[in-house]
Amino acid sequence: MDFNKLRDDFPTLTGDNVPAYLDNACVTLKPQSVINTIHEYYTQTPGCGGRSVHRYGTAVSKAVRDARVTLGTFLGANDPNEIVFTRNATHSLNQIAHGMSWNKGDVVLTTDREHNSNLVPWLQLEQEQGIDHRVVKSHDNNMFDMEAFEEACSQAGDKLRLVSMSHVGNLDGISIPIKEITKVAHDHGALVSVDGAQSTPHMNVDVQNLDIDFLSFSIHKMCGPSGMGGLWGRYELLDELRTIQSGGQTVSASTYDKATWAKPPARFEGGLGNFSGMMATGAAIDYLSKLDMNAVHEHEIKLNRIMTAGVKDLPGLSIIGPEDASKRGGICSILMEGLPAHDVAILLDEAAGVMVRSGQHCVHSWFDHHGHQQGSLRASAYFYNTEEEVKLFADTLTEIVHTLG
Ligand SMILES: Cc1ncc(COP(=O)(O)O)c(C=O)c1O
């Protein structure tokens, strides 16, 4: 695939002062088709979908339905009604956590590298409902420890209810073997919820092939609009969840005494929706559907190899995770002894227009445990990034380290 040609589709990658944008694990850039779709909603059909039956309403209802079908097809859903539009992956994960019914002592397993969005809901349920959240430790190099996981499943026994893990870590880019994990979890009678925020934008994620039960993801990391996320779940499981936001759209009927819950996905989409966001989600997924996701993944690894080679031997710097870039996708997350990550990030932008992320990336628990309160400097590539951009990152960082170090 000629990824370079696709840069023309992104307004922020054309013209003057084009940055080397390497903060894609946080949020990706948007192609013109997504921006156009948002504009079209407000200028052509600014109505309410799902309820109003006039022309605006009908056009929006149809476009939202089309977007749901597109997203369902992209992820391998059996039925578009298994796709719930949410505000972000955090909302999706909370819908699962607070939508299931729990018994005291039910065990939930996560890894030790989770984003707060797949940690804090479980800590909250532990405090409020007495569930038992347990952390499966990774190997010293952050790779998934299958033996430790199997041991944790056996120890939990019939208390094991849910395995909730991020497919790819935003801390380090490391993927975990979801298919194998799911097999073990299912053998123990547990459900599997996957935080796909860092996998769905970068690789083929087919929910049937992975055999998982829930998938949460961020549309804003998939070339789509901010304030949009998604939740996929097996229909019969979604149908058992309580909604965490009840009101308009969430019921099929109500009387003064009783609410009759709507079927999924409407039950979980309470209140007037972000219609332009849903329609633009369709445009974003249409865009991604035309890409070869295996080639996207390979391209990111190629760029990460260049970043890794350029920074790995710099004094005081160490990459989180294995040195082999192919195990870290497009993410190069760097600990910098004695150098303040935020200052370095500002310098990278000011000196060379290189945009990266600095800090603890909402994985405070990992940094706390390992005693790296400074956080890390994280460069994350996407298909539109070039070799020149990642070289610029590595060369500028080298200069900064030699100047400040
Ligand atoms: C692995 C992971 N999980 C969850 C989230 C939260 O996503 P959102 O901002 O869409 O709620 C992120 C965001 O960076 C993430 O990287």
The ligand as an SDF file (V2000), in Angstrom:
LIG
                    3D

 16 16  0  0  0  0  0  0  0  0999 V2000
   -5.6040    0.9550   26.1880 C   0  0  0  0  0  0  0  0  0  0  0  0
   -6.5670    2.0840   26.3950 C   0  0  0  0  0  0  0  0  0  0  0  0
   -7.7130    1.8480   27.0300 N   0  0  0  0  0  0  0  0  0  0  0  0
   -8.6300    2.7930   27.2500 C   0  0  0  0  0  0  0  0  0  0  0  0
   -8.4030    4.0810   26.8300 C   0  0  0  0  0  0  0  0  0  0  0  0
   -9.4390    5.1040   27.0680 C   0  0  0  0  0  0  0  0  0  0  0  0
   -9.9890    5.4900   25.8470 O   0  0  0  0  0  0  0  0  0  0  0  0
  -11.0270    6.6740   25.7310 P   0  0  0  0  0  0  0  0  0  0  0  0
  -10.2490    7.9200   25.8210 O   0  0  0  0  0  0  0  0  0  0  0  0
  -11.6670    6.4690   24.3940 O   0  0  0  0  0  0  0  0  0  0  0  0
  -11.9900    6.5380   26.8320 O   0  0  0  0  0  0  0  0  0  0  0  0
   -7.2230    4.3950   26.1590 C   0  0  0  0  0  0  0  0  0  0  0  0
   -6.9300    5.7630   25.7400 C   0  0  0  0  0  0  0  0  0  0  0  0
   -5.8020    6.1560   25.5510 O   0  0  0  0  0  0  0  0  0  0  0  0
   -6.2880    3.3670   25.9310 C   0  0  0  0  0  0  0  0  0  0  0  0
   -5.1500    3.6050   25.2880 O   0  0  0  0  0  0  0  0  0  0  0  0
  1  2  1  0
  2  3  1  0
  2 15  2  0
  3  4  2  0
  4  5  1  0
  5  6  1  0
  5 12  2  0
  6  7  1  0
  7  8  1  0
  8  9  2  0
  8 10  1  0
  8 11  1  0
 12 13  1  0
 12 15  1  0
 13 14  2  0
 15 16  1  0
M  END
$$$$
